[in-house]
Amino acid sequence: MINIFNEENFALIMPYINQEKAYEMIKAETDLVSALSKLNVDDADRAFKNNLYQPRSFQAFMKGRNILPDVGQYLNNEIIHVLTNKLTFTTPKSQQIKIDSAKAAKFIRKLFKLSYIPETKSVMMYNYALGFWNTDTLVLERFIYEMVQSTLGIKWSSNLQDLILKEVDKKLPIVSQADLNTKGFPFKNATLDYKTNEITSHSPSFFSTISSEVMYDPDASCPIFMNALDKWFTDANTKLFVQEWFGYCLSGSFKSNAFLLVYSSGGEGKSTFFDILSKLVTPINCSAASLSNLNSEFGLEPIVGKKVNISTESGSSAFNTSKLKAITAGEKITVNRKNRSEVDMILTAKLIFLLNELPQLTDRSVGFSRRLLILPFLNTIPIEKRDKNLPQKLNDELSGILNWALEGLKRLHKNQYKFTISAEMKKMHNAYLGKKDIMTYFVECRLDVDESMTHRIRAKDMINTFKIWGLSKNINITQLSSPKVFWREFDRVLSSKNMHYSKDKSGGTGVIKGLKYK
């Protein structure tokens, strides 16, 4: 309904226009209806329902049709005339034409689907073409420029723009940040409804600020991917599991309450395999926070707003499981952000860690073991049989792979979010949990009960002995090196072994009785 001369701005703005509202607004103006009467009814409908608001595009649309050659220019003039009457006023003294910011704001609110997020004090606008909400104000700013400068012929300024934007904000519906990305996940042409796990039409009611670039095609297949899947995994149940896991990553559910460790020695193709998952959700919706960084000061910040976290781990360090448990359960967690206030939120990302060595265990609780899934990725593909062009071939099958993943999600949902676990997966899971944790290993290697209670070990020396022992065994004990964590784990292990000791003070120094070094 405005003249947009800049092609870049035209392409940027048009996906956000509410087509029905725009058409209703045109039909409501008698001057424009009169101008449209010079076209036949079908041409008029198509002209305005197909985004042809750019003068150049409108002229091209009319070319070769049996209409007057000056209708396009006449129509543009009428658009300017109507908007000038509706959105501007003339100052009494100087007779200058100025824009009425309140009326301009009302016009914008009709033409776009907008909402306000109080927590971030930001405006969202809905992309009708792709089905997601955008929190970037660039589209609105470009629209205001084209409306003010190109259509109304009024000089644009940043102050004028800010004035209009402030008026827009005053009457917007409010949406809580907690409601974002909880109802659906848009693909290029359709949306996955989290409530039903079915594909449906785009809708602003899903309040998704992220989306996938993958096209949904219910008839698409993926023969190359299925052939590669047979090479990566020979076990039928393992193939069912990865199908369900891909589906789970697309969903908005936390009912499986799980995270995934992927174990391999290298050369099996796990990076290629999980790169497919990244592309299914679109790479911008993926993070790569490592296990060890989850508990650092700003370690959770990269995961905010992401669909999947896929991290390639370089070591076997022990890790704290408290935040991991909260994320996998879909519980609120405090996120500390650089140069911004901390915030309590639910992190929606499903967690995947690719490893060549399983990390040291510090948690053997039922809660942790229930959440832990281990996928053995052990079928090494000989170098001469590796297809260097496989990633590109799989890119061409993403629509088919999406159907495969959605099938896995439906099966997972039917099974009440209980994954299909293969015998090989169970074996590795049990073997891993059966390994001695670091503190248990240290106690068994270095300590004995001193029934005579005559030995004295300084508390500080015990920690130093632990650190030296870790170095000698080439074990990364970083996660247990702080005194608070060390003594908590130390007490846990000794209590489980009925190794009783006392910790007193002698001359202001902590001293341990009841234990001795081996």
Rosetta blueprint (number, residue, H / E / L):
1 M L
2 I L
3 N L
4 I L
5 F L
6 N L
7 E H
8 E H
9 N H
10 F H
11 A H
12 L H
13 I H
14 M H
15 P H
16 Y H
17 I E
18 N L
19 Q H
20 E H
21 K H
22 A H
23 Y H
24 E H
25 M H
26 I H
27 K H
28 A L
29 E L
30 T H
31 D H
32 L H
33 V H
34 S H
35 A H
36 L H
37 S L
38 K L
39 L L
40 N L
41 V H
42 D H
43 D H
44 A H
45 D H
46 R H
47 A H
48 F H
49 K H
50 N L
51 N L
52 L L
53 Y L
54 Q L
55 P H
56 R H
57 S H
58 F H
59 Q H
60 A H
61 F H
62 M H
63 K L
64 G L
65 R L
66 N L
67 I L
68 L L
69 P L
70 D L
71 V H
72 G H
73 Q H
74 Y H
75 L H
76 N H
77 N H
78 E H
79 I H
80 I H
81 H H
82 V H
83 L H
84 T H
85 N H
86 K H
87 L H
88 T E
89 F E
90 T E
91 T L
92 P L
93 K L
94 S L
95 Q L
96 Q L
97 I E
98 K E
99 I E
100 D L
101 S H
102 A H
103 K H
104 A H
105 A H
106 K H
107 F H
108 I H
109 R H
110 K H
111 L H
112 F E
113 K L
114 L E
115 S E
116 Y E
117 I E
118 P L
119 E L
120 T L
121 K L
122 S E
123 V E
124 M E
125 M E
126 Y E
127 N E
128 Y L
129 A L
130 L L
131 G L
132 F E
133 W E
134 N E
135 T L
136 D L
137 T L
138 L H
139 V H
140 L H
141 E H
142 R H
143 F H
144 I H
145 Y H
146 E H
147 M H
148 V H
149 Q H
150 S H
151 T H
152 L L
153 G L
154 I L
155 K L
156 W L
157 S L
158 S H
159 N H
160 L H
161 Q H
162 D H
163 L H
164 I H
165 L H
166 K H
167 E H
168 V H
169 D H
170 K L
171 K L
172 L L
173 P L
174 I E
175 V L
176 S L
177 Q H
178 A H
179 D H
180 L L
181 N L
182 T L
183 K L
184 G E
185 F E
186 P E
187 F L
188 K L
189 N L
190 A L
191 T E
192 L E
193 D E
194 Y L
195 K L
196 T L
197 N L
198 E E
199 I E
200 T E
201 S L
202 H L
203 S L
204 P H
205 S H
206 F H
207 F L
208 S L
209 T L
210 I L
211 S L
212 S L
213 E L
214 V L
215 M L
216 Y L
217 D L
218 P L
219 D L
220 A L
221 S L
222 C L
223 P H
224 I H
225 F H
226 M H
227 N H
228 A H
229 L H
230 D H
231 K H
232 W H
233 F L
234 T L
235 D L
236 A H
237 N H
238 T H
239 K H
240 L H
241 F H
242 V H
243 Q H
244 E H
245 W H
246 F H
247 G H
248 Y H
249 C H
250 L H
251 S L
252 G L
253 S L
254 F L
255 K L
256 S L
257 N L
258 A L
259 F E
260 L E
261 L E
262 V E
263 Y E
264 S L
265 S L
266 G L
267 G L
268 E L
269 G L
270 K H
271 S H
272 T H
273 F H
274 F H
275 D H
276 I H
277 L H
278 S H
279 K H
280 L H
281 V H
282 T L
283 P H
284 I H
285 N H
286 C E
287 S E
288 A L
289 A L
290 S L
291 L L
292 S H
293 N H
294 L H
295 N H
296 S L
297 E L
298 F L
299 G L
300 L L
301 E H
302 P H
303 I H
304 V L
305 G L
306 K L
307 K L
308 V E
309 N E
310 I E
311 S E
312 T E
313 E L
314 S L
315 G L
316 S L
317 S L
318 A L
319 F L
320 N L
321 T L
322 S H
323 K H
324 L H
325 K H
326 A H
327 I H
328 T H
329 A L
330 G L
331 E L
332 K E
333 I E
334 T E
335 V E
336 N E
337 R E
338 K L
339 N L
340 R E
341 S E
342 E E
343 V E
344 D E
345 M E
346 I E
347 L L
348 T L
349 A L
350 K E
351 L E
352 I E
353 F E
354 L E
355 L E
356 N L
357 E L
358 L L
359 P L
360 Q L
361 L L
362 T L
363 D L
364 R L
365 S L
366 V H
367 G H
368 F H
369 S H
370 R H
371 R H
372 L E
373 L E
374 I E
375 L E
376 P E
377 F L
378 L L
379 N L
380 T L
381 I L
382 P L
383 I H
384 E H
385 K H
386 R L
387 D L
388 K L
389 N L
390 L H
391 P H
392 Q H
393 K H
394 L H
395 N H
396 D L
397 E L
398 L H
399 S H
400 G H
401 I H
402 L H
403 N H
404 W H
405 A H
406 L H
407 E H
408 G H
409 L H
410 K H
411 R H
412 L H
413 H H
414 K H
415 N L
416 Q L
417 Y L
418 K L
419 F L
420 T L
421 I L
422 S L
423 A H
424 E H
425 M H
426 K H
427 K H
428 M H
429 H H
430 N H
431 A H
432 Y H
433 L H
434 G H
435 K L
436 K L
437 D L
438 I H
439 M H
440 T H
441 Y H
442 F H
443 V H
444 E H
445 C H
446 R H
447 L E
448 D E
449 V E
450 D L
451 E L
452 S L
453 M L
454 T L
455 H L
456 R L
457 I E
458 R E
459 A H
460 K H
461 D H
462 M H
463 I H
464 N H
465 T H
466 F H
467 K H
468 I H
469 W H
470 G H
471 L H
472 S H
473 K L
474 N L
475 I L
476 N L
477 I L
478 T H
479 Q H
480 L H
481 S L
482 S L
483 P H
484 K H
485 V H
486 F H
487 W H
488 R H
489 E H
490 F H
491 D H
492 R H
493 V H
494 L H
495 S H
496 S H
497 K L
498 N L
499 M L
500 H L
501 Y L
502 S E
503 K E
504 D E
505 K E
506 S E
507 G L
508 G L
509 T E
510 G E
511 V E
512 I E
513 K E
514 G L
515 L E
516 K E
517 Y E
518 K L
